[in-house]
Protein backbone atom coordinates (compact mmCIF):
# COMPACT_ATOMS: atom_id res chain seq x y z
CA UNK A 1 0.00 0.00 0.00
CA UNK A 2 1.28 3.43 -0.94
CA UNK A 3 2.03 5.99 1.76
CA UNK A 4 1.25 9.70 1.54
CA UNK A 5 4.96 10.46 1.37
CA UNK A 6 5.38 8.14 -1.61
CA UNK A 7 2.53 9.92 -3.38
CA UNK A 8 4.12 13.31 -2.66
CA UNK A 9 7.50 12.05 -3.84
CA UNK A 10 5.89 10.99 -7.12
CA UNK A 11 4.09 14.30 -7.55
CA UNK A 12 7.33 16.11 -6.71
CA UNK A 13 8.56 14.99 -10.11
CA UNK A 14 5.67 16.71 -11.95
CA UNK A 15 6.35 20.27 -13.02
CA UNK A 16 3.86 23.10 -13.36
CA UNK A 17 4.42 23.93 -17.06
CA UNK A 18 4.35 27.73 -16.70
CA UNK A 19 6.30 28.02 -13.46
CA UNK A 20 8.81 25.23 -14.24
CA UNK A 21 8.76 24.00 -10.65
CA UNK A 22 7.26 20.88 -9.17
CA UNK A 23 3.71 20.73 -7.80
CA UNK A 24 4.81 19.84 -4.26
CA UNK A 25 7.32 22.65 -3.73
CA UNK A 26 4.71 25.07 -5.07
CA UNK A 27 2.24 23.81 -2.41
CA UNK A 28 -0.22 22.84 -5.13
CA UNK A 29 -1.08 19.43 -3.63
CA UNK A 30 -3.53 19.00 -0.76
CA UNK A 31 -5.98 16.48 0.72
CA UNK A 32 -4.09 13.33 -0.24
CA UNK A 33 -6.25 10.29 0.58
CA UNK A 34 -5.24 6.67 0.10
CA UNK A 35 -7.58 3.68 0.21
CA UNK A 36 -5.83 0.48 -0.76
CA UNK A 37 -4.53 0.97 -4.28
CA UNK A 38 -6.71 4.04 -4.91
CA UNK A 39 -5.32 7.56 -4.45
CA UNK A 40 -7.26 10.83 -4.35
CA UNK A 41 -5.81 14.31 -4.08
CA UNK A 42 -6.51 17.94 -4.96
CA UNK A 43 -4.37 20.13 -7.19
CA UNK A 44 -4.60 23.83 -6.31
CA UNK A 45 -4.05 25.72 -9.56
CA UNK A 46 -2.58 29.22 -9.58
CA UNK A 47 -5.58 30.41 -11.60
CA UNK A 48 -9.02 28.98 -12.34
CA UNK A 49 -8.29 29.95 -15.96
CA UNK A 50 -5.29 27.62 -16.16
CA UNK A 51 -4.78 26.74 -19.86
CA UNK A 52 -2.70 23.64 -19.08
CA UNK A 53 -5.02 21.98 -16.59
CA UNK A 54 -5.40 18.78 -18.63
CA UNK A 55 -1.65 18.43 -19.05
CA UNK A 56 -1.07 18.84 -15.31
CA UNK A 57 -3.80 16.31 -14.51
CA UNK A 58 -2.51 13.71 -16.96
CA UNK A 59 1.10 14.01 -15.79
CA UNK A 60 0.10 13.90 -12.11
CA UNK A 61 -2.02 10.78 -12.63
CA UNK A 62 0.75 9.06 -14.59
CA UNK A 63 3.30 9.82 -11.87
CA UNK A 64 1.12 8.34 -9.11
CA UNK A 65 0.29 5.26 -11.20
CA UNK A 66 4.00 4.76 -11.83
CA UNK A 67 4.49 4.82 -8.05
CA UNK A 68 2.10 1.89 -7.64
CA UNK A 69 -1.46 3.23 -7.56
CA UNK A 70 -4.14 1.33 -9.50
CA UNK A 71 -6.70 4.12 -9.52
CA UNK A 72 -6.13 7.90 -9.29
CA UNK A 73 -8.78 10.60 -8.89
CA UNK A 74 -7.85 14.27 -9.09
CA UNK A 75 -9.92 17.22 -7.92
CA UNK A 76 -9.09 20.82 -8.71
CA UNK A 77 -9.15 24.03 -6.72
CA UNK A 78 -7.61 27.40 -7.51
CA UNK A 79 -5.89 30.13 -5.54
CA UNK A 80 -4.57 33.09 -7.51
CA UNK A 81 -1.21 34.27 -6.08
CA UNK A 82 -1.26 37.86 -4.88
CA UNK A 83 0.77 40.81 -6.06
CA UNK A 84 1.78 41.80 -2.52
CA UNK A 85 2.68 45.33 -3.58
CA UNK A 86 -0.96 46.27 -4.21
CA UNK A 87 -2.22 46.09 -0.63
CA UNK A 88 1.14 47.31 0.61
CA UNK A 89 0.71 50.59 -1.24
CA UNK A 90 -3.07 51.01 -1.30
CA UNK A 91 -4.98 49.67 1.67
CA UNK A 92 -8.31 50.04 -0.14
CA UNK A 93 -7.19 47.33 -2.60
CA UNK A 94 -5.64 44.98 -0.05
CA UNK A 95 -8.04 42.20 -1.12
CA UNK A 96 -7.21 42.56 -4.84
CA UNK A 97 -4.69 39.97 -5.98
CA UNK A 98 -3.75 41.31 -9.42
CA UNK A 99 -4.24 44.44 -11.51
CA UNK A 100 -4.25 44.10 -15.31
CA UNK A 101 -4.09 47.26 -17.41
CA UNK A 102 -5.34 47.13 -21.02
CA UNK A 103 -3.86 49.82 -23.26
CA UNK A 104 -3.52 50.91 -26.87
CA UNK A 105 -1.25 53.38 -28.57
CA UNK A 106 -4.25 55.09 -30.20
CA UNK A 107 -8.03 54.98 -30.25
CA UNK A 108 -10.24 52.92 -32.53
CA UNK A 109 -8.49 49.57 -32.16
CA UNK A 110 -11.13 47.90 -29.97
CA UNK A 111 -9.29 48.18 -26.67
CA UNK A 112 -12.49 48.39 -24.59
CA UNK A 113 -13.98 45.43 -26.46
CA UNK A 114 -10.93 43.42 -25.44
CA UNK A 115 -11.12 44.68 -21.84
CA UNK A 116 -14.80 43.75 -21.51
CA UNK A 117 -14.49 40.29 -23.02
CA UNK A 118 -11.27 39.59 -21.12
CA UNK A 119 -13.03 40.40 -17.84
CA UNK A 120 -16.08 38.31 -18.68
CA UNK A 121 -13.95 35.38 -19.86
CA UNK A 122 -11.96 35.43 -16.61
CA UNK A 123 -15.17 35.53 -14.58
CA UNK A 124 -16.54 32.56 -16.50
CA UNK A 125 -13.68 30.44 -15.16
CA UNK A 126 -14.83 31.13 -11.61
CA UNK A 127 -12.40 33.96 -10.88
CA UNK A 128 -13.54 37.03 -8.95
CA UNK A 129 -13.17 39.92 -11.39
CA UNK A 130 -13.57 43.69 -11.39
CA UNK A 131 -13.54 46.01 -14.40
CA UNK A 132 -12.48 49.63 -13.90
CA UNK A 133 -13.21 52.04 -16.74
CA UNK A 134 -10.31 54.48 -16.47
CA UNK A 135 -11.17 56.09 -19.82
CA UNK A 136 -12.69 59.13 -18.14
CA UNK A 137 -13.24 61.08 -21.37
CA UNK A 138 -14.86 58.22 -23.29
CA UNK A 139 -16.38 55.76 -20.78
CA UNK A 140 -17.88 52.95 -22.88
CA UNK A 141 -17.98 50.18 -20.28
CA UNK A 142 -21.61 50.94 -19.23
CA UNK A 143 -22.85 50.49 -22.81
CA UNK A 144 -20.76 47.42 -23.54
CA UNK A 145 -21.77 45.72 -20.30
CA UNK A 146 -25.43 46.74 -20.60
CA UNK A 147 -25.60 48.65 -17.30
CA UNK A 148 -27.28 52.05 -16.99
CA UNK A 149 -27.87 52.34 -13.24
CA UNK A 150 -26.15 54.66 -10.79
CA UNK A 151 -24.03 53.05 -8.07
CA UNK A 152 -25.15 53.41 -4.46
CA UNK A 153 -22.97 54.06 -1.48
CA UNK A 154 -22.50 52.33 1.84
CA UNK A 155 -20.87 54.48 4.47
CA UNK A 156 -17.98 56.24 2.78
CA UNK A 157 -17.64 53.63 0.01
CA UNK A 158 -19.18 53.37 -3.45
CA UNK A 159 -20.63 49.94 -4.22
CA UNK A 160 -19.67 48.85 -7.74
CA UNK A 161 -22.39 47.71 -10.09
CA UNK A 162 -22.26 44.21 -11.52
CA UNK A 163 -22.93 42.41 -14.80
CA UNK A 164 -21.96 38.92 -15.97
CA UNK A 165 -20.37 38.31 -12.55
CA UNK A 166 -17.99 41.24 -13.07
CA UNK A 167 -17.91 44.22 -10.67
CA UNK A 168 -17.98 47.51 -12.57
CA UNK A 169 -17.06 51.14 -12.04
CA UNK A 170 -17.05 53.87 -14.67
CA UNK A 171 -17.42 57.61 -14.98
CA UNK A 172 -20.29 56.72 -17.32
CA UNK A 173 -22.32 55.67 -14.25
CA UNK A 174 -21.84 59.08 -12.65
CA UNK A 175 -22.14 61.52 -15.55
CA UNK A 176 -25.12 61.72 -17.97
CA UNK A 177 -24.15 60.30 -21.39
CA UNK A 178 -24.88 63.59 -23.15
CA UNK A 179 -22.57 65.53 -20.82
CA UNK A 180 -19.00 66.04 -21.98
CA UNK A 181 -16.21 65.54 -19.46
CA UNK A 182 -13.83 68.47 -19.88
CA UNK A 183 -11.22 68.13 -17.16
CA UNK A 184 -7.62 69.08 -16.63
CA UNK A 185 -4.96 66.78 -15.23
CA UNK A 186 -5.60 67.33 -11.50
CA UNK A 187 -9.30 66.51 -11.89
CA UNK A 188 -8.46 63.34 -13.81
CA UNK A 189 -6.04 62.37 -11.08
CA UNK A 190 -8.74 62.91 -8.44
CA UNK A 191 -11.29 60.80 -10.35
CA UNK A 192 -8.88 57.89 -10.80
CA UNK A 193 -7.93 58.08 -7.13
CA UNK A 194 -11.61 57.92 -6.19
CA UNK A 195 -12.16 54.81 -8.30
CA UNK A 196 -9.26 53.14 -6.54
CA UNK A 197 -9.75 54.24 -2.94
CA UNK A 198 -13.46 54.98 -2.53
CA UNK A 199 -14.96 51.99 -4.36
CA UNK A 200 -15.58 48.86 -2.32
CA UNK A 201 -14.06 46.34 -4.72
CA UNK A 202 -13.96 43.62 -2.08
CA UNK A 203 -12.02 40.43 -2.77
CA UNK A 204 -10.91 40.17 -6.39
CA UNK A 205 -8.58 37.79 -8.19
CA UNK A 206 -8.22 40.24 -11.08
CA UNK A 207 -8.99 43.93 -11.46
CA UNK A 208 -8.99 44.68 -15.20
CA UNK A 209 -8.36 48.37 -15.92
CA UNK A 210 -9.44 49.78 -19.29
CA UNK A 211 -7.02 52.65 -19.91
CA UNK A 212 -7.68 55.60 -22.21
CA UNK A 213 -6.00 55.35 -25.62
CA UNK A 214 -2.52 56.76 -25.96
CA UNK A 215 -0.14 57.72 -23.19
CA UNK A 216 -1.11 60.48 -20.79
CA UNK A 217 -2.18 61.65 -17.35
CA UNK A 218 -4.44 58.72 -16.47
CA UNK A 219 -1.79 56.12 -17.22
CA UNK A 220 0.76 58.01 -15.12
CA UNK A 221 -1.70 58.51 -12.27
CA UNK A 222 -2.56 54.82 -12.17
CA UNK A 223 1.07 53.74 -12.14
CA UNK A 224 1.80 56.18 -9.33
CA UNK A 225 -1.30 55.22 -7.33
CA UNK A 226 -1.37 51.43 -7.48
CA UNK A 227 1.16 48.80 -8.59
CA UNK A 228 0.10 47.33 -11.91
CA UNK A 229 0.75 43.59 -12.08
CA UNK A 230 0.95 43.64 -15.86
CA UNK A 231 -0.23 45.31 -19.03
CA UNK A 232 -1.87 44.13 -22.25
CA UNK A 233 -1.39 46.10 -25.48
CA UNK A 234 -4.15 46.01 -28.12
CA UNK A 235 -3.40 46.79 -31.77
CA UNK A 236 -4.73 46.16 -35.25
CA UNK A 237 -2.71 44.26 -37.88
CA UNK A 238 -1.91 46.87 -40.52
CA UNK A 239 1.60 48.30 -40.77
CA UNK A 240 0.55 51.86 -39.83
CA UNK A 241 -0.66 50.57 -36.45
CA UNK A 242 2.64 48.99 -35.49
CA UNK A 243 4.16 52.25 -34.27
CA UNK A 244 1.33 52.31 -31.75
CA UNK A 245 2.32 48.86 -30.47
CA UNK A 246 5.76 50.26 -29.76
CA UNK A 247 4.20 53.25 -27.95
CA UNK A 248 2.13 51.00 -25.71
CA UNK A 249 5.02 48.70 -24.85
CA UNK A 250 7.38 51.64 -24.31
CA UNK A 251 4.85 53.26 -21.97
CA UNK A 252 4.60 50.13 -19.82
CA UNK A 253 8.37 49.74 -19.78
CA UNK A 254 8.87 53.34 -18.64
CA UNK A 255 6.26 52.82 -15.91
CA UNK A 256 8.06 49.59 -14.94
CA UNK A 257 4.98 47.48 -15.66
CA UNK A 258 5.57 43.97 -17.10
CA UNK A 259 4.09 43.53 -20.57
CA UNK A 260 1.82 40.50 -20.41
CA UNK A 261 1.47 40.49 -24.17
CA UNK A 262 0.02 41.95 -27.36
CA UNK A 263 -3.44 41.27 -28.82
CA UNK A 264 -4.15 41.70 -32.53
CA UNK A 265 -7.75 42.87 -32.87
CA UNK A 266 -9.72 42.91 -36.15
CA UNK A 267 -7.17 40.38 -37.35
CA UNK A 268 -9.36 38.76 -40.00
CA UNK A 269 -12.95 38.43 -41.18
CA UNK A 270 -14.58 35.00 -41.06
CA UNK A 271 -17.51 34.81 -43.48
CA UNK A 272 -20.60 33.55 -41.60
CA UNK A 273 -21.87 31.82 -44.76
CA UNK A 274 -18.89 30.14 -46.40
CA UNK A 275 -16.54 30.40 -43.38
CA UNK A 276 -13.79 31.71 -45.64
CA UNK A 277 -11.19 33.83 -43.88
CA UNK A 278 -10.40 37.27 -45.35
CA UNK A 279 -7.60 39.43 -43.96
CA UNK A 280 -9.11 42.87 -44.54
CA UNK A 281 -6.46 44.91 -42.70
CA UNK A 282 -3.49 42.72 -43.65
CA UNK A 283 -2.43 40.21 -41.03
CA UNK A 284 0.24 39.37 -38.51
CA UNK A 285 1.70 42.83 -38.01
CA UNK A 286 1.10 42.89 -34.26
CA UNK A 287 2.54 39.40 -33.82
CA UNK A 288 5.62 40.30 -35.84
CA UNK A 289 6.18 43.41 -33.76
CA UNK A 290 5.68 41.52 -30.51
CA UNK A 291 8.24 38.95 -31.61
CA UNK A 292 10.73 41.66 -32.55
CA UNK A 293 10.29 43.39 -29.20
CA UNK A 294 10.54 40.16 -27.25
CA UNK A 295 7.09 40.22 -25.65
CA UNK A 296 4.40 37.51 -25.80
CA UNK A 297 1.78 37.48 -28.53
CA UNK A 298 -1.52 36.63 -26.85
CA UNK A 299 -3.74 35.97 -29.87
CA UNK A 300 -5.89 37.20 -32.74
CA UNK A 301 -9.45 38.55 -32.48
CA UNK A 302 -11.58 38.37 -35.65
CA UNK A 303 -13.52 41.28 -37.12
CA UNK A 304 -17.10 40.10 -36.74
CA UNK A 305 -20.65 41.40 -36.50
CA UNK A 306 -21.35 39.34 -33.36
CA UNK A 307 -18.49 41.03 -31.50
CA UNK A 308 -19.51 44.49 -32.66
CA UNK A 309 -23.24 44.06 -31.98
CA UNK A 310 -22.48 42.48 -28.60
CA UNK A 311 -20.68 45.63 -27.59
CA UNK A 312 -23.47 47.88 -28.86
CA UNK A 313 -26.24 45.95 -27.11
CA UNK A 314 -24.47 45.33 -23.82
CA UNK A 315 -24.17 41.59 -24.42
CA UNK A 316 -20.47 40.70 -24.81
CA UNK A 317 -19.93 37.80 -27.18
CA UNK A 318 -18.13 35.84 -24.47
CA UNK A 319 -21.32 35.97 -22.38
CA UNK A 320 -23.87 35.66 -25.19
CA UNK A 321 -22.21 32.87 -27.17
CA UNK A 322 -19.28 31.47 -25.16
CA UNK A 323 -18.92 28.39 -27.40
CA UNK A 324 -18.79 30.41 -30.63
CA UNK A 325 -15.60 30.81 -32.71
CA UNK A 326 -15.80 34.53 -31.93
CA UNK A 327 -15.71 34.07 -28.15
CA UNK A 328 -13.04 31.39 -28.05
CA UNK A 329 -10.13 33.73 -28.94
CA UNK A 330 -11.04 35.95 -25.97
CA UNK A 331 -11.14 32.90 -23.71
CA UNK A 332 -7.73 31.76 -24.91
CA UNK A 333 -6.32 35.23 -24.33
CA UNK A 334 -7.82 35.30 -20.82
CA UNK A 335 -6.13 31.99 -20.04
CA UNK A 336 -2.78 33.24 -21.34
CA UNK A 337 -3.04 36.49 -19.37
CA UNK A 338 -4.00 34.65 -16.16
CA UNK A 339 -1.08 32.23 -16.58
CA UNK A 340 1.41 35.06 -17.02
CA UNK A 341 0.04 36.91 -13.99
CA UNK A 342 0.53 33.75 -11.93
CA UNK A 343 4.12 33.42 -13.12
CA UNK A 344 4.87 37.03 -12.20
CA UNK A 345 3.29 36.88 -8.76
CA UNK A 346 4.71 33.49 -7.77
CA UNK A 347 8.22 34.45 -8.83
CA UNK A 348 7.98 37.89 -7.22
CA UNK A 349 6.82 36.31 -3.95
CA UNK A 350 9.91 34.11 -4.05
CA UNK A 351 12.21 36.98 -4.94
CA UNK A 352 13.00 35.36 -8.26
CA UNK A 353 12.07 37.79 -11.01
CA UNK A 354 11.83 36.57 -14.55
CA UNK A 355 14.22 38.34 -16.89
CA UNK A 356 14.51 38.32 -20.63
CA UNK A 357 12.13 37.82 -23.48
CA UNK A 358 9.11 36.05 -22.02
CA UNK A 359 7.97 38.79 -19.66
CA UNK A 360 9.50 42.23 -19.41
CA UNK A 361 11.55 42.87 -16.28
CA UNK A 362 9.98 44.93 -13.53
CA UNK A 363 11.69 46.47 -10.51
CA UNK A 364 9.79 45.52 -7.38
C-alpha positions in Angstrom: 0.0 0.0 0.0 1.3 3.4 -0.9 2.0 6.0 1.8 1.3 9.7 1.5 5.0 10.5 1.4 5.4 8.1 -1.6 2.5 9.9 -3.4 4.1 13.3 -2.7 7.5 12.0 -3.8 5.9 11.0 -7.1 4.1 14.3 -7.5 7.3 16.1 -6.7 8.6 15.0 -10.1 5.7 16.7 -11.9 6.3 20.3 -13.0 3.9 23.1 -13.4 4.4 23.9 -17.1 4.3 27.7 -16.7 6.3 28.0 -13.5 8.8 25.2 -14.2 8.8 24.0 -10.7 7.3 20.9 -9.2 3.7 20.7 -7.8 4.8 19.8 -4.3 7.3 22.6 -3.7 4.7 25.1 -5.1 2.2 23.8 -2.4 -0.2 22.8 -5.1 -1.1 19.4 -3.6 -3.5 19.0 -0.8 -6.0 16.5 0.7 -4.1 13.3 -0.2 -6.2 10.3 0.6 -5.2 6.7 0.1 -7.6 3.7 0.2 -5.8 0.5 -0.8 -4.5 1.0 -4.3 -6.7 4.0 -4.9 -5.3 7.6 -4.4 -7.3 10.8 -4.3 -5.8 14.3 -4.1 -6.5 17.9 -5.0 -4.4 20.1 -7.2 -4.6 23.8 -6.3 -4.1 25.7 -9.6 -2.6 29.2 -9.6 -5.6 30.4 -11.6 -9.0 29.0 -12.3 -8.3 30.0 -16.0 -5.3 27.6 -16.2 -4.8 26.7 -19.9 -2.7 23.6 -19.1 -5.0 22.0 -16.6 -5.4 18.8 -18.6 -1.6 18.4 -19.1 -1.1 18.8 -15.3 -3.8 16.3 -14.5 -2.5 13.7 -17.0 1.1 14.0 -15.8 0.1 13.9 -12.1 -2.0 10.8 -12.6 0.7 9.1 -14.6 3.3 9.8 -11.9 1.1 8.3 -9.1 0.3 5.3 -11.2 4.0 4.8 -11.8 4.5 4.8 -8.1 2.1 1.9 -7.6 -1.5 3.2 -7.6 -4.1 1.3 -9.5 -6.7 4.1 -9.5 -6.1 7.9 -9.3 -8.8 10.6 -8.9 -7.9 14.3 -9.1 -9.9 17.2 -7.9 -9.1 20.8 -8.7 -9.2 24.0 -6.7 -7.6 27.4 -7.5 -5.9 30.1 -5.5 -4.6 33.1 -7.5 -1.2 34.3 -6.1 -1.3 37.9 -4.9 0.8 40.8 -6.1 1.8 41.8 -2.5 2.7 45.3 -3.6 -1.0 46.3 -4.2 -2.2 46.1 -0.6 1.1 47.3 0.6 0.7 50.6 -1.2 -3.1 51.0 -1.3 -5.0 49.7 1.7 -8.3 50.0 -0.1 -7.2 47.3 -2.6 -5.6 45.0 -0.1 -8.0 42.2 -1.1 -7.2 42.6 -4.8 -4.7 40.0 -6.0 -3.7 41.3 -9.4 -4.2 44.4 -11.5 -4.3 44.1 -15.3 -4.1 47.3 -17.4 -5.3 47.1 -21.0 -3.9 49.8 -23.3 -3.5 50.9 -26.9 -1.2 53.4 -28.6 -4.2 55.1 -30.2 -8.0 55.0 -30.3 -10.2 52.9 -32.5 -8.5 49.6 -32.2 -11.1 47.9 -30.0 -9.3 48.2 -26.7 -12.5 48.4 -24.6 -14.0 45.4 -26.5 -10.9 43.4 -25.4 -11.1 44.7 -21.8 -14.8 43.7 -21.5 -14.5 40.3 -23.0 -11.3 39.6 -21.1 -13.0 40.4 -17.8 -16.1 38.3 -18.7 -14.0 35.4 -19.9 -12.0 35.4 -16.6 -15.2 35.5 -14.6 -16.5 32.6 -16.5 -13.7 30.4 -15.2 -14.8 31.1 -11.6 -12.4 34.0 -10.9 -13.5 37.0 -8.9 -13.2 39.9 -11.4 -13.6 43.7 -11.4 -13.5 46.0 -14.4 -12.5 49.6 -13.9 -13.2 52.0 -16.7 -10.3 54.5 -16.5 -11.2 56.1 -19.8 -12.7 59.1 -18.1 -13.2 61.1 -21.4 -14.9 58.2 -23.3 -16.4 55.8 -20.8 -17.9 53.0 -22.9 -18.0 50.2 -20.3 -21.6 50.9 -19.2 -22.8 50.5 -22.8 -20.8 47.4 -23.5 -21.8 45.7 -20.3 -25.4 46.7 -20.6 -25.6 48.6 -17.3 -27.3 52.1 -17.0 -27.9 52.3 -13.2 -26.1 54.7 -10.8 -24.0 53.1 -8.1 -25.2 53.4 -4.5 -23.0 54.1 -1.5 -22.5 52.3 1.8 -20.9 54.5 4.5 -18.0 56.2 2.8 -17.6 53.6 0.0 -19.2 53.4 -3.4 -20.6 49.9 -4.2 -19.7 48.9 -7.7 -22.4 47.7 -10.1 -22.3 44.2 -11.5 -22.9 42.4 -14.8 -22.0 38.9 -16.0 -20.4 38.3 -12.6 -18.0 41.2 -13.1 -17.9 44.2 -10.7 -18.0 47.5 -12.6 -17.1 51.1 -12.0 -17.1 53.9 -14.7 -17.4 57.6 -15.0 -20.3 56.7 -17.3 -22.3 55.7 -14.3 -21.8 59.1 -12.6 -22.1 61.5 -15.6 -25.1 61.7 -18.0 -24.1 60.3 -21.4 -24.9 63.6 -23.2 -22.6 65.5 -20.8 -19.0 66.0 -22.0 -16.2 65.5 -19.5 -13.8 68.5 -19.9 -11.2 68.1 -17.2 -7.6 69.1 -16.6 -5.0 66.8 -15.2 -5.6 67.3 -11.5 -9.3 66.5 -11.9 -8.5 63.3 -13.8 -6.0 62.4 -11.1 -8.7 62.9 -8.4 -11.3 60.8 -10.4 -8.9 57.9 -10.8 -7.9 58.1 -7.1 -11.6 57.9 -6.2 -12.2 54.8 -8.3 -9.3 53.1 -6.5 -9.8 54.2 -2.9 -13.5 55.0 -2.5 -15.0 52.0 -4.4 -15.6 48.9 -2.3 -14.1 46.3 -4.7 -14.0 43.6 -2.1 -12.0 40.4 -2.8 -10.9 40.2 -6.4 -8.6 37.8 -8.2 -8.2 40.2 -11.1 -9.0 43.9 -11.5 -9.0 44.7 -15.2 -8.4 48.4 -15.9 -9.4 49.8 -19.3 -7.0 52.6 -19.9 -7.7 55.6 -22.2 -6.0 55.4 -25.6 -2.5 56.8 -26.0 -0.1 57.7 -23.2 -1.1 60.5 -20.8 -2.2 61.6 -17.3 -4.4 58.7 -16.5 -1.8 56.1 -17.2 0.8 58.0 -15.1 -1.7 58.5 -12.3 -2.6 54.8 -12.2 1.1 53.7 -12.1 1.8 56.2 -9.3 -1.3 55.2 -7.3 -1.4 51.4 -7.5 1.2 48.8 -8.6 0.1 47.3 -11.9 0.8 43.6 -12.1 0.9 43.6 -15.9 -0.2 45.3 -19.0 -1.9 44.1 -22.2 -1.4 46.1 -25.5 -4.1 46.0 -28.1 -3.4 46.8 -31.8 -4.7 46.2 -35.3 -2.7 44.3 -37.9 -1.9 46.9 -40.5 1.6 48.3 -40.8 0.6 51.9 -39.8 -0.7 50.6 -36.5 2.6 49.0 -35.5 4.2 52.2 -34.3 1.3 52.3 -31.8 2.3 48.9 -30.5 5.8 50.3 -29.8 4.2 53.2 -27.9 2.1 51.0 -25.7 5.0 48.7 -24.9 7.4 51.6 -24.3 4.9 53.3 -22.0 4.6 50.1 -19.8 8.4 49.7 -19.8 8.9 53.3 -18.6 6.3 52.8 -15.9 8.1 49.6 -14.9 5.0 47.5 -15.7 5.6 44.0 -17.1 4.1 43.5 -20.6 1.8 40.5 -20.4 1.5 40.5 -24.2 0.0 42.0 -27.4 -3.4 41.3 -28.8 -4.1 41.7 -32.5 -7.8 42.9 -32.9 -9.7 42.9 -36.2 -7.2 40.4 -37.3 -9.4 38.8 -40.0 -13.0 38.4 -41.2 -14.6 35.0 -41.1 -17.5 34.8 -43.5 -20.6 33.5 -41.6 -21.9 31.8 -44.8 -18.9 30.1 -46.4 -16.5 30.4 -43.4 -13.8 31.7 -45.6 -11.2 33.8 -43.9 -10.4 37.3 -45.3 -7.6 39.4 -44.0 -9.1 42.9 -44.5 -6.5 44.9 -42.7 -3.5 42.7 -43.7 -2.4 40.2 -41.0 0.2 39.4 -38.5 1.7 42.8 -38.0 1.1 42.9 -34.3 2.5 39.4 -33.8 5.6 40.3 -35.8 6.2 43.4 -33.8 5.7 41.5 -30.5 8.2 38.9 -31.6 10.7 41.7 -32.6 10.3 43.4 -29.2 10.5 40.2 -27.2 7.1 40.2 -25.7 4.4 37.5 -25.8 1.8 37.5 -28.5 -1.5 36.6 -26.9 -3.7 36.0 -29.9 -5.9 37.2 -32.7 -9.4 38.6 -32.5 -11.6 38.4 -35.6 -13.5 41.3 -37.1 -17.1 40.1 -36.7 -20.7 41.4 -36.5 -21.3 39.3 -33.4 -18.5 41.0 -31.5 -19.5 44.5 -32.7 -23.2 44.1 -32.0 -22.5 42.5 -28.6 -20.7 45.6 -27.6 -23.5 47.9 -28.9 -26.2 45.9 -27.1 -24.5 45.3 -23.8 -24.2 41.6 -24.4 -20.5 40.7 -24.8 -19.9 37.8 -27.2 -18.1 35.8 -24.5 -21.3 36.0 -22.4 -23.9 35.7 -25.2 -22.2 32.9 -27.2 -19.3 31.5 -25.2 -18.9 28.4 -27.4 -18.8 30.4 -30.6 -15.6 30.8 -32.7 -15.8 34.5 -31.9 -15.7 34.1 -28.2 -13.0 31.4 -28.1 -10.1 33.7 -28.9 -11.0 36.0 -26.0 -11.1 32.9 -23.7 -7.7 31.8 -24.9 -6.3 35.2 -24.3 -7.8 35.3 -20.8 -6.1 32.0 -20.0 -2.8 33.2 -21.3 -3.0 36.5 -19.4 -4.0 34.7 -16.2 -1.1 32.2 -16.6 1.4 35.1 -17.0 0.0 36.9 -14.0 0.5 33.7 -11.9 4.1 33.4 -13.1 4.9 37.0 -12.2 3.3 36.9 -8.8 4.7 33.5 -7.8 8.2 34.5 -8.8 8.0 37.9 -7.2 6.8 36.3 -4.0 9.9 34.1 -4.1 12.2 37.0 -4.9 13.0 35.4 -8.3 12.1 37.8 -11.0 11.8 36.6 -14.6 14.2 38.3 -16.9 14.5 38.3 -20.6 12.1 37.8 -23.5 9.1 36.1 -22.0 8.0 38.8 -19.7 9.5 42.2 -19.4 11.6 42.9 -16.3 10.0 44.9 -13.5 11.7 46.5 -10.5 9.8 45.5 -7.4 
